[in-house]
Amino acid sequence: WDREQTHTSIRNNFIEEVYEAVEAIDTQNNALLREELGDVLLQVIFHAQIAESEGAFNLQDVTTEECQKLIVRHPHIFGDTEAKTAEIVLENWDAIKKKTKGQTSVSDSLEGVSPALPALMRAIKLQKKAKDYYGNTKQDSFVLIRDIIHNDKKPLDRKTYGKLLFELCNAARIDGVDPEEALEKHNTAFIREIKSKEFC
């Protein structure tokens, strides 16, 4: 079975293992986290082995490139750059990342945000990177949401729901709330609520 697998065939396995590790983090279960990190590591090794069998790269190439990237993006540690605050460290990281990836415009940066990310998480990243061109305040977003809801009498289409979610993400971002996490917490609360009604 192992020899028949490809990057594509075990793609969902990788995603599943990462989410299980995240669940262990959220529940603060160290024993489970230890197990799930092992499963994630196995997936990394598995993909590296597949790549090596194809003559693309091997696990050492992966670790070497990661080490080199960390050195380049931490000039305040491995170089002479001064960074007295965490904000400056992040600004330097972002600037170096753009330079190494050849991103010379906002559009380049937006296209560099992986489309494989969960949609709410991706929306937040896009809004942050496009801040000079997308300047909607929380009030702006709520006005747009209100106008769409009140003006559209017919069933809303996918594009319109996408716009609603995008603007709601913006409002949450401005308030310092992660919409992905907020929705997941509500999902959990919803399950508890239904369970309490079902077994009361």
ABEGO torsion letter per residue (X at the ends): XAAABBAAAAAAAAAAAAAAAAAAAAAGBAAAAAAAAAAAAAAAAAAAAAAAAAGABBAAAAAAAAAAAAAAABAAAABABBBABAAAAAAAAAAAAAAAAGBABAAAAAAABBAABBAAAAAAAAAAAAAAABABBAAAAAAAAAAAAAABABBBBAAAAAAAAAAAAAAAAAAGBBAAAAAAAAAAAAAAAAAAAAAX
